[in-house]
């Protein structure tokens, strides 16, 4: 059966009290050497108790890493802006994103007016609005600090 650190400490104190009470008081020279021996034994017991306590604390405390991103790497996506009032003004945006371990982000995007059909390769006009435009290219950078 494993004893807890408190039980070990109490046992060490009780052991020391029993040893000191068993020594006759008339032998003072012998008493000083016995006290030094007991002090050394107490130091050894203390070191043993500390070595038993430290691993238990390390196992119970989860390690926390701060300043790291949860999902580093590349990602891609799109944003479709449907203009309910003027369907010819509807736009689509395609983007690539690179996120580093430290949380810094670089995003590259291309946005183009598509009309109400999200086909960004379509050319011509919709309701007199030309779709022969290249669109807008974005480069965004986010630095975490």
Secondary structure, DSSP 8 states (H G I E B T S, - for coil): ----HHHHHHHHHHHHHHHHHHS-TT-HHHHHHHHHHHHHHHHHHHHHHHHHHHHHHHHHS-----S--SS-EEEEEEEEE--SS-GGG-EEEEEEEEE-TTS-EEEEEEEEE--SS--TT--SEETTEE-----EEEEEEE---
